[in-house]
Amino acid sequence: MSKTVNLDEKAGVAPEVMTIKNFRSNGDIENFYRYIHENGLRREAFMLMEYAISKVAKVRKGKRKTITLH
């Protein structure tokens, strides 16, 4: 297995600000997608994403309930 190196870190340049629009074009994310594809881990990755999204949704839903106006 080869190790991926972020060229920005190696050059000492600060990475650009991560936004929703440029998230998928980030080198680290592209390497992660490639790793999942090459190793046949789509099902496992999907299960992990469903779990993470459900946890985040529960936290967000809980925060909305705790806000009350007086």
N, C-alpha and C positions, 0 to 999 in steps of 0.2 A: 504494500500500500504506500502510495507516495504522499509526502507531506506537502500541503499547499501553503504558500507564503503570500501574505498580503503585501503587495508592492509598496503601498502607502506607508505601512509600518516600517518596512525595511529602509525606505528612503528618509524616514523621519518626518514625513508630511502628514499633517492632520487629515483624517478622512473627512469627506464632505458630510454635511448634515443629512441624516437619513429621513426621508419623507416617504409617504405611501407611493408616490409616483416613481421614485428611483429605488425602491426596496428590492425589486427583483433583479435589477441590473447591478447590484452590489456584488463584488467579486466573491465574497464569502458566501453569500446566499446562492450564487450560481454554482459554486463548488459543492455546497450542501445538496442542491437539487441533483447535480451530476452523481454524487455519491449514492443518493437514494436510488436513482435510475440504474446505475451500474450494478448495484448489489441486490436489486429486486425487492426493495423495502417499501414500495408504495403503500401496501396495505397497513403495515406497521406505522408508517409516517402519518397516514390518514387517521388511524386510531389515536395516536398521540395528539394530533391537532384537534380532533373532536373533544378529547378529554380537557385539553388546555382551554379551548373556547368555552366549554361548559362551566369550568371553574371561574373564568373571567366574567361570564354572563351572570353567574350567581352572585358574585361580589358586587357587580354593578347594580343588579336588581335589589340587593340588600341595602346599598347606599341610598337608592331612591326612596325606599320605605322609611328610612331613619330621618329624612329631612321633613321637618314640620314647620309650618308657618304659624306664628303667634299673633 
